[in-house]
Amino acid sequence: MNLRTAAWMIGNGSRFRGHDIVCRIARRCRHAREKHPVFAEGLPQAVGVIAEEMRELEQAMLHEGPERTVEESLDVIATAIRLVNGEHEESHGEKS
C-alpha cells in the first residue's frame, strides 16, 4: 500500500483529511518522545501507559469537551504506536 492510499483510508475517503490526521499523530509521537524518552520497560508497563492514556481520554470526554477529547485520542494513538514500534523493548533506542 502506498502513502496516498493509506491517507485515503485513514481519512475515510478523503486523502487530505487522512494526511492531516497522520501529521497530527506524528506531531503527538514527537511530543511524547520528547516528554518521555523512555516509553516503558517491558510489555506490561507499555500496556499500562496506554491504559493511563485511555483513562485521560475518558476524563476528557466526561469533563473537558470535544476538542480535549480529540487531543487525548491522539495521545492514545501515539502511545499505541510506540508499543507497535517496539519502543518498550531493550533495543528501542536503535534506529534503522
TORPA-4810 file (N, C-alpha, C, O; in nm, 3 decimals):
<nodes>
NODE_1_0.085_-0.117_0.000_0.000_0.000_0.000_0.090_0.124_0.000_0.189_0.130_0.073_M
NODE_2_0.056_0.220_-0.081_0.133_0.344_-0.082_0.073_0.445_0.016_-0.037_0.426_0.067_N
NODE_3_0.147_0.552_0.042_0.104_0.651_0.141_-0.024_0.723_0.099_-0.106_0.757_0.184_L
NODE_4_-0.041_0.745_-0.028_-0.163_0.812_-0.076_-0.286_0.729_-0.044_-0.387_0.782_0.003_R
NODE_5_-0.278_0.599_-0.069_-0.390_0.510_-0.039_-0.413_0.502_0.111_-0.528_0.502_0.156_T
NODE_6_-0.305_0.495_0.188_-0.319_0.491_0.334_-0.388_0.617_0.386_-0.476_0.609_0.471_A
NODE_7_-0.348_0.733_0.335_-0.412_0.859_0.377_-0.559_0.858_0.340_-0.643_0.903_0.418_A
NODE_8_-0.592_0.807_0.223_-0.731_0.799_0.179_-0.811_0.711_0.274_-0.924_0.744_0.312_W
NODE_9_-0.752_0.598_0.313_-0.821_0.505_0.403_-0.837_0.565_0.542_-0.945_0.556_0.602_M
NODE_10_-0.732_0.625_0.594_-0.739_0.686_0.728_-0.838_0.802_0.729_-0.909_0.823_0.828_I
NODE_11_-0.844_0.876_0.620_-0.936_0.989_0.610_-1.077_0.951_0.569_-1.158_1.039_0.537_G
NODE_12_-1.108_0.822_0.569_-1.243_0.773_0.536_-1.289_0.825_0.400_-1.402_0.873_0.384_N
NODE_13_-1.198_0.815_0.303_-1.232_0.857_0.167_-1.179_0.994_0.130_-1.191_1.035_0.014_G
NODE_14_-1.119_1.065_0.224_-1.059_1.195_0.196_-0.908_1.186_0.221_-0.863_1.176_0.335_S
NODE_15_-0.832_1.189_0.111_-0.687_1.181_0.124_-0.633_1.300_0.204_-0.540_1.285_0.282_R
NODE_16_-0.691_1.418_0.185_-0.644_1.537_0.254_-0.670_1.529_0.405_-0.585_1.566_0.485_F
NODE_17_-0.789_1.482_0.441_-0.820_1.465_0.583_-0.729_1.358_0.643_-0.680_1.374_0.755_R
NODE_18_-0.707_1.249_0.570_-0.617_1.144_0.617_-0.476_1.193_0.638_-0.411_1.160_0.737_G
NODE_19_-0.428_1.274_0.543_-0.294_1.332_0.556_-0.285_1.419_0.681_-0.187_1.413_0.755_H
NODE_20_-0.388_1.500_0.704_-0.392_1.586_0.823_-0.388_1.502_0.951_-0.317_1.536_1.045_D
NODE_21_-0.463_1.394_0.955_-0.466_1.307_1.072_-0.330_1.245_1.096_-0.281_1.241_1.209_I
NODE_22_-0.267_1.195_0.989_-0.135_1.134_1.003_-0.035_1.236_1.056_0.047_1.204_1.142_V
NODE_23_-0.040_1.359_1.007_0.051_1.464_1.054_0.027_1.497_1.201_0.121_1.517_1.277_C
NODE_24_-0.099_1.501_1.241_-0.131_1.527_1.382_-0.079_1.415_1.471_-0.027_1.441_1.580_R
NODE_25_-0.093_1.291_1.426_-0.042_1.177_1.503_0.110_1.185_1.512_0.167_1.162_1.619_I
NODE_26_0.176_1.217_1.402_0.323_1.227_1.400_0.371_1.334_1.498_0.469_1.314_1.569_A
NODE_27_0.302_1.448_1.502_0.340_1.554_1.597_0.324_1.506_1.742_0.407_1.537_1.827_R
NODE_28_0.215_1.430_1.768_0.194_1.376_1.904_0.303_1.276_1.940_0.349_1.273_2.054_R
NODE_29_0.343_1.194_1.843_0.452_1.099_1.868_0.581_1.174_1.902_0.652_1.137_1.996_C
NODE_30_0.611_1.278_1.826_0.732_1.357_1.853_0.725_1.418_1.994_0.822_1.410_2.070_R
NODE_31_0.612_1.477_2.028_0.594_1.538_2.159_0.611_1.433_2.270_0.678_1.458_2.370_H
NODE_32_0.549_1.317_2.251_0.558_1.211_2.353_0.702_1.165_2.372_0.746_1.143_2.485_A
NODE_33_0.777_1.151_2.263_0.917_1.107_2.273_1.004_1.213_2.337_1.100_1.180_2.408_R
NODE_34_0.973_1.340_2.314_1.049_1.448_2.379_1.018_1.452_2.529_1.108_1.470_2.610_E
NODE_35_0.891_1.436_2.563_0.848_1.443_2.703_0.886_1.317_2.780_0.925_1.326_2.897_K
NODE_36_0.875_1.201_2.716_0.903_1.071_2.780_0.995_0.990_2.689_0.949_0.901_2.617_H
NODE_37_1.127_1.020_2.691_1.219_0.946_2.603_1.214_0.795_2.624_1.226_0.718_2.528_P
NODE_38_1.197_0.752_2.748_1.180_0.610_2.776_1.030_0.586_2.786_0.964_0.633_2.878_V
NODE_39_0.979_0.512_2.690_0.835_0.488_2.683_0.790_0.395_2.794_0.700_0.428_2.870_F
NODE_40_0.852_0.279_2.802_0.815_0.178_2.901_0.925_0.073_2.906_1.002_0.057_2.811_A
NODE_41_0.930_0.003_3.016_1.026_-0.105_3.032_0.951_-0.237_3.034_0.917_-0.289_3.140_E
NODE_42_0.925_-0.288_2.915_0.854_-0.415_2.902_0.710_-0.394_2.860_0.652_-0.286_2.872_G
NODE_43_0.654_-0.503_2.810_0.517_-0.500_2.758_0.412_-0.465_2.862_0.324_-0.383_2.833_L
NODE_44_0.416_-0.521_2.984_0.312_-0.486_3.082_0.310_-0.335_3.113_0.203_-0.275_3.125_P
NODE_45_0.427_-0.276_3.125_0.432_-0.132_3.153_0.382_-0.053_3.032_0.315_0.049_3.049_Q
NODE_46_0.414_-0.098_2.912_0.368_-0.029_2.791_0.215_-0.030_2.785_0.153_0.072_2.753_A
NODE_47_0.155_-0.144_2.814_0.009_-0.152_2.815_-0.048_-0.062_2.926_-0.154_-0.001_2.909_V
NODE_48_0.022_-0.054_3.037_-0.020_0.035_3.145_-0.018_0.181_3.104_-0.107_0.257_3.143_G
NODE_49_0.082_0.220_3.025_0.089_0.358_2.976_-0.032_0.386_2.885_-0.094_0.492_2.894_V
NODE_50_-0.063_0.291_2.799_-0.179_0.309_2.711_-0.308_0.315_2.793_-0.396_0.396_2.764_I
NODE_51_-0.318_0.232_2.895_-0.438_0.232_2.981_-0.453_0.367_3.051_-0.564_0.419_3.064_A
NODE_52_-0.341_0.424_3.096_-0.347_0.556_3.161_-0.395_0.662_3.061_-0.475_0.748_3.096_E
NODE_53_-0.346_0.654_2.939_-0.393_0.749_2.837_-0.542_0.729_2.810_-0.614_0.826_2.785_E
NODE_54_-0.589_0.607_2.815_-0.732_0.580_2.797_-0.813_0.643_2.910_-0.920_0.698_2.887_M
NODE_55_-0.761_0.635_3.033_-0.831_0.698_3.147_-0.838_0.850_3.126_-0.940_0.912_3.154_R
NODE_56_-0.728_0.909_3.077_-0.728_1.053_3.050_-0.827_1.087_2.938_-0.893_1.190_2.943_E
NODE_57_-0.838_1.000_2.839_-0.935_1.019_2.732_-1.077_1.017_2.788_-1.160_1.101_2.753_L
NODE_58_-1.105_0.922_2.875_-1.238_0.913_2.935_-1.269_1.039_3.016_-1.380_1.092_3.008_E
NODE_59_-1.173_1.087_3.094_-1.194_1.207_3.174_-1.218_1.329_3.085_-1.303_1.413_3.115_Q
NODE_60_-1.144_1.338_2.976_-1.164_1.449_2.882_-1.305_1.445_2.824_-1.371_1.548_2.812_A
NODE_61_-1.350_1.326_2.787_-1.483_1.311_2.730_-1.591_1.350_2.831_-1.690_1.414_2.796_M
NODE_62_-1.571_1.311_2.956_-1.672_1.337_3.058_-1.672_1.481_3.108_-1.777_1.534_3.145_L
NODE_63_-1.553_1.546_3.109_-1.542_1.673_3.180_-1.481_1.788_3.101_-1.487_1.903_3.145_H
NODE_64_-1.422_1.761_2.984_-1.345_1.867_2.920_-1.389_1.905_2.779_-1.341_2.004_2.725_E
NODE_65_-1.477_1.831_2.719_-1.531_1.869_2.589_-1.466_1.801_2.470_-1.366_1.730_2.485_G
NODE_66_-1.523_1.824_2.353_-1.482_1.753_2.231_-1.338_1.780_2.188_-1.268_1.686_2.148_P
NODE_67_-1.292_1.904_2.194_-1.155_1.934_2.149_-1.052_1.860_2.233_-0.960_1.799_2.179_E
NODE_68_-1.069_1.865_2.364_-0.975_1.796_2.453_-0.986_1.645_2.434_-0.886_1.574_2.445_R
NODE_69_-1.105_1.596_2.407_-1.124_1.453_2.383_-1.045_1.409_2.260_-0.983_1.302_2.261_T
NODE_70_-1.049_1.488_2.154_-0.971_1.456_2.034_-0.822_1.458_2.066_-0.748_1.370_2.021_V
NODE_71_-0.777_1.556_2.142_-0.635_1.563_2.178_-0.592_1.439_2.257_-0.486_1.382_2.231_E
NODE_72_-0.674_1.398_2.350_-0.641_1.277_2.427_-0.647_1.152_2.340_-0.571_1.058_2.362_E
NODE_73_-0.736_1.151_2.242_-0.741_1.039_2.147_-0.609_1.027_2.072_-0.559_0.917_2.050_S
NODE_74_-0.553_1.140_2.033_-0.424_1.140_1.965_-0.314_1.085_2.057_-0.222_1.017_2.010_L
NODE_75_-0.323_1.115_2.186_-0.224_1.061_2.281_-0.236_0.909_2.292_-0.135_0.839_2.301_D
NODE_76_-0.359_0.858_2.291_-0.379_0.712_2.294_-0.315_0.649_2.170_-0.245_0.549_2.180_V
NODE_77_-0.340_0.709_2.055_-0.283_0.657_1.930_-0.131_0.661_1.936_-0.065_0.565_1.898_I
NODE_78_-0.074_0.773_1.983_0.072_0.787_1.988_0.134_0.681_2.080_0.237_0.624_2.046_A
NODE_79_0.073_0.655_2.194_0.129_0.555_2.284_0.114_0.415_2.224_0.203_0.331_2.241_T
NODE_80_0.004_0.389_2.156_-0.013_0.259_2.091_0.090_0.241_1.979_0.142_0.131_1.960_A
NODE_81_0.119_0.347_1.907_0.222_0.340_1.802_0.358_0.308_1.864_0.434_0.229_1.809_I
NODE_82_0.387_0.367_1.978_0.516_0.339_2.043_0.525_0.191_2.082_0.632_0.132_2.074_R
NODE_83_0.414_0.132_2.125_0.414_-0.011_2.155_0.435_-0.092_2.026_0.521_-0.180_2.022_L
NODE_84_0.359_-0.062_1.923_0.371_-0.134_1.796_0.513_-0.119_1.740_0.565_-0.210_1.676_V
NODE_85_0.574_-0.003_1.764_0.709_0.026_1.716_0.816_-0.045_1.799_0.935_-0.040_1.765_N
NODE_86_0.776_-0.111_1.907_0.870_-0.185_1.990_0.952_-0.099_2.084_1.059_-0.141_2.129_G
NODE_87_0.906_0.021_2.114_0.982_0.113_2.199_0.985_0.071_2.345_1.054_0.133_2.425_E
NODE_88_0.912_-0.033_2.380_0.914_-0.086_2.516_1.020_-0.194_2.532_1.045_-0.241_2.643_H
NODE_89_1.083_-0.233_2.424_1.185_-0.336_2.428_1.322_-0.274_2.454_1.341_-0.154_2.433_E
NODE_90_1.417_-0.353_2.499_1.550_-0.302_2.532_1.616_-0.231_2.417_1.688_-0.134_2.439_E
NODE_91_1.594_-0.277_2.295_1.661_-0.218_2.180_1.585_-0.098_2.121_1.609_-0.059_2.007_S
NODE_92_1.493_-0.040_2.200_1.409_0.065_2.147_1.487_0.186_2.099_1.437_0.262_2.016_H
NODE_93_1.606_0.207_2.150_1.685_0.323_2.109_1.751_0.307_1.973_1.797_0.405_1.914_G
NODE_94_1.756_0.185_1.922_1.820_0.160_1.794_1.727_0.202_1.680_1.607_0.176_1.682_E
NODE_95_1.787_0.269_1.582_1.709_0.313_1.467_1.768_0.250_1.342_1.890_0.238_1.328_K
NODE_96_1.681_0.210_1.253_1.730_0.152_1.127_1.681_0.232_1.009_1.712_0.199_0.894_S
</nodes>
